[in-house]
Amino acid sequence: PASGRGAEFFVFWARHVRGARRGSHLGRSAFGRKEIADVLDELLDRLNGEAEALLHELNVVLPNEIEKAVAQGDLSENSEYTAALERQQFVRARLDHIARRLGEISDIDLEAVPEDRIGFGSRVEVLDLDDDTVERYTLAFGDYLDFEKAEISMASPIGKALLGKGDGDEVDVPLPNGRIRYKVLTFETLHDLSEGAA
């Protein structure tokens, strides 16, 4: 049987993900630059695919596994039953996370992405003030980061510190094992990058 939370998520998913596909306000911004919205569309597609797979697992696969495990009798020593319940909790938590992320993405106003400061999609070059090394990052959402492109989450300590900054600004980033001090050398916004691709 479908879980209540799974059904609630499906309603949210149907309204927000399917409504925020290409051709929506995310797909055609006032800038007329499809490249900007394509970044968000790609993320929506990936989250959409994961949500569909997880909903199927939550509402079809896991109930079948639990039913089979219950049919075996004593559940106190049944590792299959325990594993299925643990997986069910994980899937529900991941669906909740995806639902929040979809809400954030669908609320993004592309016109509000800054053109003169570091924001979503910006490529940033910074100088580590402690060891004089230069590092490059691209600010992205935390889902499906491409580490080969040096993408970092906007919610990470470095991402939070860089948001809203500009050339020459210095930031102090608290980390679990200490602190890092950066100076922004240069950056390109999502607008700059879309103009370069045009």
BELPEHU-V122825 format. One record per helix or strand of 3 or more residues. SS is the DSSP state (alpha for helix, beta for strand). FROM is the first residue (numbers start at 1). LEN is the number of residues. If there is no record, write none. Layout:
ss: {SS:SS}
from: {FROM:FROM}
len: {LEN:LEN}
This chain:
ss: {alpha:alpha:alpha:alpha:alpha:beta:beta:alpha:beta:alpha:beta:beta:alpha}
from: {4:18:34:79:110:123:134:147:151:157:170:178:190}
len: {13:3:38:28:3:6:7:3:3:6:6:11:8}
